Amino acid sequence: MRRLAPLALILGLAGCQSVDQMLAQGGPAAVRTAEARARFEMNCPAAQGSVLSSRSVIPMDMPRAIERAEYTVGVAGCGQRAVYIVGCPLGDPNCVAIRQDRPA
């Protein structure tokens, strides 16, 4: 049993990722989520998106809150542009996109 402990530790550390790595890996899912919503809202099947920024967020007002990745995704197509805030539980591809309000 003691021989397995160092191996388990090494394998566990190898599986760890930094927050930056997790944010980078989650970017494509965030873009897909924003593109799907934008294509519907814009009625534009050709709309394409890209990550403008990303960060890790831990909600302070919620006990036992799950750290999540938050992406700002710009989507353009059919002569239109929109910005979406996309939230995903960190390391999870299940994201939600909310359209950012347009400036007045």
Secondary structure, DSSP 4 states (H G I P E B T S, - for coil): -TTHHHHHHHHHHHH---HHHHHHHHHHHHHHHHHHHHHHHHT-TT-EEEEEEEEEE--SSSTTPPPEEEEEEEEEETTEEEEEEEEEETT----EEEEPPPP-
